[in-house]
């Protein structure tokens, strides 16, 4: 494994012993930064046998690095755009697939993308251009999306009919993919230059990264190890492990998301974000472009770009890799929802939702796959011809309170931590209840910066030394030094195709 240039010099004796609960994208990202930069002695605890396992929110993701969809709340859009650029900057090129997303605006009277002043699809597109323009003034070399005017192309109601054939929506005599009402079906669209992960490549990269860290003794991984509880003693945190003796750490980072909520907090006397959490059980279908569909719409697999319906109806067809398509549709997307305060001692919904999915949905997985196809084919008729692969499900936890409407639901903050407890030894218990995929590198470095503050307090590092390599300004934008850019594996070569295919099959990614 390539050795990164170490920006800080902390002796092994001075390094904190840090436990990270959860081996999804967030847990692995934090662990990789801490371990590769030799900032701590790291142990990861994972309840399942493997990192990035089939229950993980990380493997059950469509791979979209979202920002434009949150145009109903402009501060959120700007924040997520900057986090998207950071993600693009810190990760290897080979994990990215689709580079454009088409946002179609259904022509419905209640669609705020058409009739809500300040947040119409055209206004949001212009705002995104402005955000990118201002960003390039400060970071001229981060021009991943070309010129500011190129990042968002507005397709108005007059030109939409010329745009739709690129989505496979040209008139087909045999299948009649589109009838004469198509122009009226969509009010307009925006073509946004925006990264979508190839989920097979992303998963293999993260699994390769954690494997190399383990094999090169950068960190310790404990699979099939469920943390039952966390206690505080006079000197450190004490982890109670099922069928094991107690283990002791200076700092504990709970990045178990939904599963992590089942672990009682070690104390409720710390810093608590009282707004609480919203947990959602989401499902979407994974499908494949059949050979028959390829012959009916020549070039579809090569030319089609990920497409999302915005506001009014909400749904999407996302290219997640190779010939695989992920589809979600708003009436079927959220299957269960729970709102609870963060100071709830523990919550057992995570396992219950996974075990009882058919009862929660009220139908079989096959029936749900058909319902998603039927919903999307109302707008993209050829979706009905896709081959079923499997239903994907993920428990996602959002910090915050119950939103009053769809525009308020677009609001996100940049704080994934809902509970902190500072130990008298300077160590911390940090509970991360959830994070958007877009935000993971940003939030991982933000947590690492919090760990570095412990070394500052002890006189091991200075604030000036830390700020040279990782700084956050008043707008919450984070700046990473070149020495730290490789901590998430940007420097790792892509694995051989046979090895990648083996991991994709073994981890059941597709």
C-alpha positions in Angstrom: 0.0 0.0 0.0 1.5 3.4 -0.9 2.7 5.4 2.1 1.3 8.9 2.3 3.5 11.8 3.4 2.6 12.3 7.1 1.7 15.9 7.8 1.7 15.5 11.6 4.2 13.6 13.7 2.5 12.0 16.7 4.5 9.3 18.5 2.8 5.9 19.1 2.8 6.6 22.8 0.9 9.9 22.3 -1.6 8.5 19.8 -5.2 8.0 21.0 -6.7 4.5 21.0 -9.9 5.0 19.0 -12.8 2.6 18.5 -15.0 3.1 15.4 -18.3 1.3 15.4 -19.6 0.5 11.9 -17.6 -0.5 8.7 -19.7 1.4 6.2 -18.5 4.3 4.1 -18.4 6.7 7.0 -16.6 4.4 9.4 -14.0 3.3 6.8 -13.4 6.9 5.7 -12.7 8.1 9.2 -10.6 5.1 10.0 -8.6 5.4 6.7 -7.7 9.1 7.4 -6.7 8.4 11.0 -4.7 5.3 10.2 -3.0 6.3 7.0 -1.9 9.6 8.5 -0.8 7.9 11.7 -3.0 10.0 13.9 -4.4 7.2 16.1 -4.4 3.5 16.9 -7.7 2.5 15.3 -10.0 -0.5 15.8 -13.2 -1.0 13.7 -16.0 -3.0 15.2 -18.6 -4.4 12.7 -21.7 -6.4 13.7 -21.7 -8.3 10.4 -18.9 -10.4 9.1 -17.7 -8.1 6.4 -17.2 -4.3 5.9 -19.6 -2.8 3.4 -22.0 -5.7 4.0 -25.4 -6.2 2.4 -27.3 -4.4 5.2 -25.1 -1.3 4.9 -26.6 2.0 3.7 -23.4 2.4 1.7 -24.0 -0.6 -0.6 -27.7 0.1 -0.9 -27.3 3.5 -2.4 -28.0 4.7 -5.9 -24.6 6.5 -6.0 -25.9 10.0 -6.9 -23.8 12.8 -5.3 -26.9 15.0 -4.7 -27.1 18.7 -4.7 -29.4 20.1 -7.4 -32.4 18.1 -6.1 -32.2 20.2 -2.9 -32.8 23.5 -4.8 -35.8 24.2 -2.6 -33.3 25.3 0.0 -30.4 27.2 -1.5 -28.0 27.0 1.4 -28.3 23.3 1.3 -27.7 23.2 -2.4 -24.6 25.3 -2.1 -23.3 23.2 0.8 -23.8 19.9 -1.0 -22.3 21.2 -4.2 -19.1 22.1 -2.4 -19.1 18.7 -0.7 -19.6 17.0 -4.1 -16.5 18.8 -5.4 -14.6 17.6 -2.4 -15.8 14.0 -3.0 -14.7 14.3 -6.6 -11.3 15.7 -5.6 -10.5 13.1 -3.0 -11.5 9.9 -4.7 -10.0 8.0 -7.7 -11.4 8.7 -11.1 -12.3 5.0 -11.7 -15.1 5.0 -9.1 -17.2 7.5 -11.1 -19.7 6.4 -13.8 -22.3 8.7 -15.1 -21.3 12.4 -15.3 -24.7 14.0 -16.1 -28.1 13.9 -14.6 -31.3 15.0 -16.4 -33.9 16.6 -14.1 -37.3 16.3 -15.8 -40.1 18.6 -14.6 -43.5 16.9 -14.7 -46.1 19.3 -16.0 -48.4 19.1 -12.9 -50.2 22.1 -11.3 -48.8 21.4 -7.8 -45.2 21.2 -9.0 -43.2 23.8 -7.1 -40.4 23.5 -9.7 -42.8 25.3 -12.1 -44.9 27.7 -10.0 -43.1 28.5 -6.7 -41.3 31.8 -7.1 -37.6 31.6 -6.2 -37.3 27.8 -6.5 -38.4 27.1 -10.1 -36.2 24.7 -12.0 -34.8 27.6 -14.1 -34.0 29.7 -11.0 -32.3 26.8 -9.3 -30.2 26.2 -12.4 -29.1 29.8 -12.6 -28.3 29.8 -8.9 -26.1 26.6 -9.3 -24.2 28.3 -12.1 -23.6 31.3 -9.8 -22.4 29.0 -6.9 -19.9 27.2 -9.3 -18.7 30.6 -10.7 -17.9 31.9 -7.2 -16.3 28.6 -6.2 -14.0 28.7 -9.2 -12.8 32.2 -8.3 -11.5 30.7 -5.1 -10.5 27.3 -6.5 -9.7 27.8 -10.2 -8.2 24.3 -10.6 -11.3 22.4 -9.4 -13.1 23.0 -12.7 -14.4 19.4 -12.9 -17.6 20.6 -14.6 -16.2 22.9 -17.2 -17.2 26.6 -17.4 -19.9 27.9 -15.0 -22.4 28.3 -17.8 -21.9 24.6 -18.7 -22.8 23.0 -15.4 -26.6 23.4 -15.8 -28.3 23.6 -19.2 -31.9 24.7 -19.1 -34.3 22.9 -21.4 -37.5 25.0 -21.6 -41.0 24.0 -22.6 -40.4 24.8 -26.2 -37.3 22.8 -26.7 -38.2 19.8 -24.5 -39.5 17.8 -27.5 -36.0 18.0 -29.1 -34.4 16.8 -25.8 -36.5 13.8 -25.1 -35.1 11.5 -27.8 -31.8 11.5 -25.9 -33.7 9.7 -23.1 -34.9 7.0 -25.4 -38.3 8.8 -25.7 -38.5 9.1 -29.5 -41.6 7.7 -31.2 -41.3 4.0 -31.9 -43.8 2.6 -34.3 -43.9 -0.9 -32.8 -43.8 0.1 -29.1 -45.2 3.6 -29.2 -42.8 4.7 -26.5 -44.1 8.3 -26.7 -47.4 9.6 -27.9 -48.4 13.1 -29.0 -48.9 14.3 -25.5 -45.2 14.0 -24.5 -44.5 17.7 -24.9 -47.3 18.5 -22.5 -46.1 15.7 -20.1 -42.9 17.6 -19.2 -42.8 21.3 -18.6 -39.0 21.5 -19.0 -35.7 20.0 -17.8 -32.2 20.8 -16.7 -29.1 18.9 -17.8 -26.7 19.1 -14.8 -23.0 18.0 -14.9 -23.0 16.0 -11.8 -21.2 12.8 -10.7 -22.9 9.5 -10.2 -20.8 6.7 -8.7 -20.4 3.4 -10.4 -21.5 1.5 -7.4 -19.6 -1.7 -8.3 -16.4 0.3 -8.6 -17.0 2.4 -5.5 -17.7 -0.7 -3.4 -14.7 -2.5 -4.6 -12.5 0.5 -4.0 -13.7 0.9 -0.4 -13.4 -2.8 0.3 -9.9 -2.8 -1.3 -9.0 0.2 0.9 -10.1 -1.4 4.1 -8.4 -4.7 3.2 -5.1 -3.0 2.5 -5.3 -1.1 5.8 -5.9 -4.4 7.7 -3.3 -6.4 5.8 -0.6 -3.7 6.3 -1.4 -3.4 10.0 -2.6 0.2 9.8 -5.6 -0.7 11.8 -7.5 -3.6 13.4 -10.8 -5.0 12.1 -13.3 -6.9 14.3 -16.0 -8.5 12.3 -19.0 -10.3 13.7 -18.5 -8.1 16.8 -21.5 -6.4 18.1 -21.0 -3.6 20.7 -23.7 -4.0 23.4 -23.0 -1.0 25.5 -20.5 1.8 26.2 -19.5 2.8 29.7 -17.4 5.7 31.2 -14.8 5.1 33.8 -12.3 7.5 35.4 -9.8 7.0 32.6 -11.5 6.0 29.4 -14.4 4.5 27.6 -15.3 0.9 28.2 -16.9 -1.2 25.4 -18.9 -4.2 26.3 -18.7 -6.7 23.4 -21.0 -9.7 23.0 -19.2 -12.9 24.1 -16.0 -11.0 24.9 -14.2 -9.1 27.7 -14.5 -5.4 28.0 -12.2 -3.3 25.8 -10.9 0.2 26.6 -10.4 3.2 24.4 -9.7 6.9 24.7 -12.2 7.9 22.0 -15.3 6.1 20.6 -16.9 7.1 17.3 -20.3 5.5 16.7 -20.7 5.5 12.9 -23.2 2.6 12.9 -26.1 4.8 11.6 -29.3 2.9 12.1 -27.6 -0.1 13.8 -25.6 2.3 16.0 -28.8 3.7 17.5 -29.3 0.3 19.2 -26.3 1.0 21.4 -27.3 3.0 24.6 -25.4 6.3 24.9 -22.7 6.1 27.6 -24.1 9.3 29.2 -26.8 11.8 28.4 -24.9 14.7 30.0 -23.0 15.6 26.9 -23.7 18.0 24.0 -27.0 16.9 22.5 -28.7 18.2 19.4 -32.3 18.2 20.6 -33.9 18.3 17.2 -33.6 14.5 17.1 -33.6 12.1 14.1 -35.8 10.9 11.4 -35.3 7.2 10.4 -36.6 6.0 7.1 -36.8 2.6 5.5 -36.3 3.2 1.8 -36.6 0.7 -1.1 -35.7 0.9 -4.8 -35.4 -1.6 -7.6 -32.3 -2.8 -9.3 -32.8 -3.7 -12.9 -30.9 -4.6 -16.0 -31.1 -3.3 -19.6 -32.1 -6.4 -21.5 -30.7 -7.3 -24.9 -34.2 -7.0 -26.3 -34.5 -3.5 -25.1 -31.1 -2.6 -26.6 -32.2 -3.8 -30.0 -35.5 -1.9 -29.7 -33.8 1.4 -28.7 -30.3 1.2 -30.3 -27.6 3.1 -28.3 -29.8 3.3 -25.2 -27.2 1.8 -22.8 -24.5 4.1 -24.1 -26.3 7.4 -24.5 -28.9 7.4 -21.7 -27.9 9.5 -18.7 -29.4 9.2 -15.2 -32.7 10.9 -15.0 -34.7 12.2 -12.0 -38.3 13.6 -11.9 -38.3 16.7 -9.6 -41.0 17.7 -7.2 -44.6 17.0 -8.0 -43.9 13.4 -8.8 -40.5 12.2 -7.6 -38.7 9.3 -9.0 -35.6 8.4 -11.0 -33.7 6.0 -13.2 -30.0 6.0 -12.2 -27.1 4.3 -14.1 -25.4 2.5 -11.2 -22.9 0.7 -13.4 -22.4 -1.4 -16.5 -26.0 -2.3 -17.8 -27.5 -1.9 -14.3 -30.2 0.6 -13.6 -31.6 1.7 -10.2 -35.2 2.9 -10.1 -37.1 4.6 -7.3 -40.6 6.0 -7.3 -42.0 8.3 -4.6 -45.2 6.4 -3.7 -43.1 3.2 -3.1 -39.8 4.8 -1.9 -40.4 5.4 1.8 -41.8 2.3 3.4 -41.5 3.2 7.1 -40.6 6.3 9.1 -39.8 7.0 12.7 -39.1 10.3 14.4 -37.4 10.2 17.8 -35.3 12.5 20.1 -31.6 11.9 20.2 -31.6 11.4 24.0 -33.7 8.2 23.5 -31.5 5.7 25.4 -31.5 3.2 22.5 -33.8 2.2 19.6 -34.3 -1.3 18.3 -36.1 -0.5 15.0 -33.1 -1.2 12.7 -33.2 -5.1 13.0 -36.9 -5.1 13.1 -37.3 -3.3 9.9 -34.8 -5.5 8.1 -36.5 -8.7 9.4 -40.1 -7.6 8.7 -39.8 -5.9 5.3 -42.5 -8.0 3.5 -45.0 -7.2 6.3 -44.1 -3.5 6.3 -44.5 -3.3 2.5 -47.7 -5.3 2.5 -46.6 -7.2 -0.6 -43.8 -9.4 -1.9 -40.5 -8.1 -3.3 -41.5 -9.1 -6.8 -44.7 -7.1 -6.5 -42.8 -4.1 -5.3 -40.4 -4.3 -8.2 -43.4 -4.3 -10.6 -45.0 -1.4 -8.8 -41.8 0.7 -9.2 -41.6 -0.1 -12.9 -45.3 0.7 -13.4 -44.8 4.1 -11.7 -41.7 5.1 -13.6 -43.1 3.8 -16.9 -45.8 6.4 -16.7 -43.1 8.9 -17.5 -40.4 6.8 -19.1 -42.4 4.0 -20.9 -39.4 1.8 -21.8 -38.7 1.3 -18.1 -41.4 -1.4 -18.1 -39.1 -3.5 -20.4 -36.2 -3.7 -17.9 -35.3 -7.0 -16.4 -35.8 -7.4 -12.6 -32.6 -8.1 -10.6 -33.5 -7.5 -7.0 -35.1 -5.1 -4.5 -32.6 -3.0 -2.6 -33.5 -1.6 0.9 -31.7 0.7 3.2 -32.3 2.2 6.6 -31.4 5.9 6.5 -31.2 8.2 9.4 -31.5 12.0 9.0 -30.6 14.4 11.7 -33.4 16.9 12.3 -37.1 17.2 12.9 -40.2 16.3 10.9 -40.4 18.7 7.9 -43.6 20.6 7.3 -43.6 20.3 3.5 -41.4 19.2 0.5 -39.4 22.4 0.4 -38.6 22.3 4.1 -37.6 18.7 3.6 -34.8 20.0 1.3 -33.1 21.7 4.2 -30.0 19.9 5.5 -27.3 21.1 7.8 -23.6 20.2 7.8 -23.5 18.6 11.2 -23.8 14.8 11.2 -23.0 14.5 14.9 -26.1 14.6 17.1 -24.4 13.7 20.4 -21.0 14.3 21.9 -19.5 13.5 25.3 -16.1 14.9 26.3 -14.2 12.7 28.7 -12.1 14.2 31.4 -9.1 12.5 29.7 -9.7 14.7 26.6 -11.1 11.8 24.6 -14.7 11.9 23.2 -17.7 9.8 22.4 -19.0 11.0 19.1 -22.3 9.6 17.7 -22.9 10.0 14.0 -26.5 9.1 13.3 -26.5 9.5 9.5 -24.9 11.3 6.6 -25.7 11.7 2.9 -23.3 9.8 0.6 -22.3 13.2 -0.9 -21.2 14.4 2.5 -19.1 11.5 3.7 -15.6 12.7 2.9 -16.4 16.2 4.2 -17.9 14.8 7.4 -15.0 12.3 7.9 -12.4 15.1 7.7 -14.6 17.2 10.0 -14.5 14.4 12.6 -10.8 14.0 12.2 -10.3 17.7 12.8 -12.2 17.3 16.0 -9.9 14.4 17.0 -6.9 16.7 16.2 -8.3 19.3 18.7 -7.6 16.8 21.4 -3.9 16.8 20.5 -4.0 20.6 20.5 -5.4 20.7 24.0 -2.6 18.4 25.2 0.1 20.5 23.6 1.1 17.8 21.1 0.0 19.9 18.1 -0.7 23.6 17.6 -3.7 25.2 16.0 -1.5 26.6 13.3 -0.1 23.2 12.4 -3.6 21.8 12.1 -4.9 24.7 10.1 -2.1 24.3 7.5 -3.6 20.9 6.6 -7.3 21.0 7.4 -9.2 24.2 7.9 -12.9 25.1 7.9 -13.9 28.7 7.1 -17.0 30.7 8.2 -19.1 29.3 5.4 -18.3 25.7 6.6 -16.1 25.0 3.5 -13.3 22.7 4.3 -9.8 23.0 2.8 -7.5 19.9 2.7 -3.7 20.1 2.1 -2.3 18.1 -0.8 -0.6 15.8 1.7 -4.0 14.7 3.1 -5.8 14.4 -0.2 -4.7 10.7 -0.6 -6.0 9.5 2.7 -9.1 8.0 1.1 -7.2 6.0 -1.5 -7.0 8.4 -4.4 -3.5 7.0 -5.0 -4.6 3.3 -5.1 -4.5 1.7 -8.5 -7.7 0.0 -9.7 -7.9 -3.7 -9.0 -7.8 -6.2 -11.9 -11.2 -6.7 -13.5 -11.3 -10.3 -12.3 -10.7 -9.3 -8.7 -13.3 -6.6 -8.9 -15.9 -9.0 -10.4 -15.2 -11.4 -7.6 -15.8 -8.8 -4.9 -19.0 -7.6 -6.7 -20.4 -11.1 -6.7 -19.2 -12.0 -3.2 -20.6 -8.8 -1.7 -23.7 -9.1 -3.8 -23.5 -5.5 -5.0 -25.6 -6.0 -8.1 
